[in-house]
Each structure stands twice: as structure tokens, then as C-alpha cells.
Amino acid sequence: MAFIPLQRGSAGVPPFEKIPCSIATSVGTALTAAGALATGTAAPAYVAVEERSAGAGYVNAVRVTDDLVFETELSEASASIAVGTKYTISADGGKITATATSGVAEVVSFDGKAAGDTVRVRF
């Protein structure tokens, strides 16, 4: 799984933006404002909405806003996961880790605490 837009506080679907990107992406890849992979404590500015191969070019993405909730998975088990706590982004840019130190993805709700369980977050 990856960061899939689930719901938005304001009306409407978030618009797609074409941003410069030279890395390979899949739907839901977290990206920085420069189009690089957002991992660890780097808060994403965008989330890719299309798959593309590495190389110079562009990718369609949605801009991350504070009213946009994403659905993703835990990359590893997290016995202490809690609503309202912020966790870091996994190395693949598509899930959250169990690390809360300097986290960027705030948990809104979760379905379990095991690796692969569904989690809803906002940035």
C-alpha cells in the first residue's frame, strides 16, 4: 500500500498538479516539494497519483494539505501506536514506521498494530 487520499475536510477532490520529478514513483509515493522521495522526518509536500519510471520529467501529484487524510499501512508492528501521535515515513515513501521521534504523519485512526495493518494519517 501507499499514501492513498481518503477524505478531505473541504469540498471537492484535490486537484492534480504536474511537478518535476526524476525518481520512479507509484501511486501513493510521498514526495518533497522538489519531487524527491519523502522519507523519515521529511514531511511530504505532494503524493504521486501515477506510476512513472526514473528519469527527467514530471509526475501528477496531489498537494498535501492539513485537511487531507491518507490511508496507508504500518511498515512494522507498533505496540504503542496512538491517535494524535506523529510517526516517520518508511524508506520506500509509502508507509509509516513505528518511530514517533520527529514524526511527520499524524495518526487519525488505525485498524491494528501489526505490520501491514491499515492506518489513516494527515501531514
Summary of the structure (lengths in Angstrom):
residues: 123
radius of gyration: 13.5
end to end distance: 17.3
largest distance: 40.8
contacts: 383
relative contact order: 0.24
helix: 0%
strand: 38%
